[in-house]
Amino acid sequence: MAKTLEENIISRLDIPNKNDLTTVNVERKFGRAEDYIEIFISNLRGNILEHIPNYTNYKSTTSSQGLTSDINIDPLTILRSKGYTSGTYNLNINIQKRKITQIYIRNKW
């Protein structure tokens, strides 16, 4: 199992009636045709050096439906495949699921 080295969560929701929002459960299985993984490699100053828009060289266990909840990504393999053999780099790995959900927001202005 992969080990998380660091995780940063930044809230981007800043609207006046955010307390009126309800939760929506989103399926966390990965592997549908529209799911993808994008990776950004940046230096320690935050400058993006590489962007991998559709990373597919990950390992996973799949169910009978072809979906998985376990994705293993080797950062060292990614860096070496892009020619980075020494140095310190940040990898931002975004696991994307294109799922459209209807959300109704009631305005109180």
N, C-alpha and C positions, 0 to 999 in steps of 0.2 A: 504494500500500500504506500502511496506517495505521502511525503511529509510536507506540510505547509510550513514554509520558512517565515513568511510575513503576510499579513492580510490587512489591507486598508479598506474601510468602508466609508464612502463619502455620500451624504444625503444630498440629493439634488432637487428634492421636492420642497418648494418654498412658496406656498400659495395661502391666501388668507383662510380658506375653509378646509384645510387639510385634516382637521379633526372629524369632518363629516365623511371622509372616505371610508369605504369598507374594504376588507381584505378579499383578495382573490387567490384561490389556490391554483398554481400553475404546475402542471406535470413536470417532474424533474428528470424524466428519462430522456436520454440523448440518442440520436441516431436516425431521426427522420430525414428525408431528403432535403428539407429546408434548414436543418440544423448545421452549424459550422463553428469552427474554432479559428479565431484570429489572434495573432501574436505580434506584439510590438517589442523590438529590442531597442533599448536606449542606453546612453551613457549615464554616468553619475550626475551630470548636469541636467538630465531630463531631455536631452536632444534625441529624437528618434533616429536611429541608424538604419533600421530595417523594419519592414511591415510584411507580415505573411498573412494575406487575407483569408486563405482557406487551408489551414494546417490539417493534414490528414495522417501524419506519421505518429499517431498515438496508439496505445494498446488499451484494449477494453475487453470485458466479458459481456457477451450479448445474450439476451433472452431469446425465447422462441419467436418473438415478434421482431427481432433485429434491433432492439433498443437496449440501452445500458444505463446504469446509474454509477458506474465505476470507470473513470477515464484516467489513464496513467500517461503523463507527459514527461519526457526526460529533457530538462533544460540544457544539459551539457551536449546532447546530441543535436539539439537545435542550433546552439552556438557554433559547434564544430562544422555543421553542414553549411553555415553561412560564412565560414572562414575565420571565426573568432577563436583563437587558440590560447590567448593570454589576455589578462585584464579583468576588470570588474564591470558587469553589465546588469541592468535591470530588465526583466522580462515581464511584460503585462500580457496575461493570457485571458482572453475573453471568450467564454463559452456562450455562443449565441443561439437562441431559439426564436425563430420568427413565428410568434403566435399572436394573433390579434384577439383581444378580449374587449368586450363591451364594458365600458365603465361610465357610469352616470355620476356627474358632479352637480350637486345642487348649489346654486349661487345664493349667497346671503348678503348682498350688497345693498 
